[in-house]
Amino acid sequence: MILNTKKVKRLRKKSGESGYS
């Protein structure tokens, strides 16, 4: 999901989850 890469990165930083690839 390259389109959700930006969103995922944001959620990953917020949630601090490394399994949000």
DSSP file (Angstrom, degrees, kcal/mol; ACC not computed):
  #  RESIDUE AA STRUCTURE BP1 BP2  ACC     N-H-->O    O-->H-N    N-H-->O    O-->H-N    TCO  KAPPA ALPHA  PHI   PSI    X-CA   Y-CA   Z-CA
    1    1 A M              0   0    0      0, 0.0     3,-0.3     0, 0.0     4,-0.1   0.000 360.0 360.0 360.0  80.4    0.0    0.0    0.0
    2    2 A I    >   +     0   0    0      1,-0.2     3,-1.0     2,-0.2     4,-0.4   0.811 360.0  60.2 -69.4 -28.3    2.2    2.8   -1.2
    3    3 A L  T 3  S+     0   0    0      1,-0.3     3,-0.4     2,-0.1     4,-0.4   0.842 107.2  45.1 -69.2 -31.6   -0.7    5.2   -1.1
    4    4 A N  T 3> S+     0   0    0     -3,-0.3     4,-3.7     1,-0.2     5,-0.3   0.321  83.8 100.9 -93.1   9.1   -1.1    4.6    2.6
    5    5 A T  H <> S+     0   0    0     -3,-1.0     4,-2.5     1,-0.2    -1,-0.2   0.929  84.6  44.9 -59.6 -45.3    2.6    4.9    3.3
    6    6 A K  H  > S+     0   0    0     -4,-0.4     4,-1.9    -3,-0.4    -1,-0.2   0.933 117.0  44.7 -64.5 -45.7    2.2    8.5    4.5
    7    7 A K  H  > S+     0   0    0     -4,-0.4     4,-2.8     1,-0.2     5,-0.2   0.924 113.7  50.7 -64.6 -43.1   -0.8    7.7    6.6
    8    8 A V  H  X S+     0   0    0     -4,-3.7     4,-3.1     1,-0.2    -2,-0.2   0.909 108.2  52.1 -61.5 -42.3    0.8    4.5    7.9
    9    9 A K  H  X S+     0   0    0     -4,-2.5     4,-2.2    -5,-0.3    -1,-0.2   0.904 111.0  48.2 -61.1 -40.0    3.9    6.4    8.9
   10   10 A R  H  X S+     0   0    0     -4,-1.9     4,-2.4     2,-0.2    -2,-0.2   0.937 114.0  45.3 -66.7 -45.5    1.8    8.9   10.8
   11   11 A L  H  X S+     0   0    0     -4,-2.8     4,-3.6     1,-0.2     5,-0.5   0.885 111.0  54.6 -65.3 -37.4   -0.1    6.2   12.6
   12   12 A R  H  X>S+     0   0    0     -4,-3.1     4,-2.3    -5,-0.2     5,-0.5   0.920 110.7  44.7 -62.5 -42.7    3.1    4.3   13.3
   13   13 A K  H  <5S+     0   0    0     -4,-2.2    -1,-0.2    -5,-0.2    -2,-0.2   0.900 117.5  45.4 -68.3 -39.4    4.6    7.4   15.0
   14   14 A K  H  <5S+     0   0    0     -4,-2.4    -2,-0.2     1,-0.2    -1,-0.2   0.950 125.5  30.2 -69.3 -48.9    1.4    8.1   16.9
   15   15 A S  H  <5S-     0   0    0     -4,-3.6    -2,-0.2    -5,-0.2    -3,-0.2   0.723  97.4-138.3 -83.6 -22.2    0.8    4.5   18.0
   16   16 A G  T  <5 +     0   0    0     -4,-2.3     2,-0.5    -5,-0.5    -3,-0.2   0.815  49.0 151.7  69.7  28.1    4.5    3.7   18.1
   17   17 A E    > < -     0   0    0     -5,-0.5     3,-0.6    -6,-0.3    -1,-0.2  -0.806  37.5-164.4 -97.1 131.4    3.7    0.3   16.5
   18   18 A S  T 3  S+     0   0    0     -2,-0.5     3,-0.2     1,-0.2    -1,-0.1   0.570  83.6  72.0 -87.2  -8.3    6.4   -1.3   14.4
   19   19 A G  T 3   +     0   0    0      1,-0.2    -1,-0.2     2,-0.1    -2,-0.0   0.042  68.6  96.8 -94.7  28.2    3.9   -3.7   12.9
   20   20 A Y    <         0   0    0     -3,-0.6    -1,-0.2     1,-0.2    -8,-0.2  -0.177 360.0 360.0-107.2  40.8    2.3   -1.1   10.8
   21   21 A S              0   0    0     -3,-0.2    -1,-0.2    -9,-0.0    -2,-0.1   0.506 360.0 360.0 -74.4 360.0    4.2   -1.8    7.6
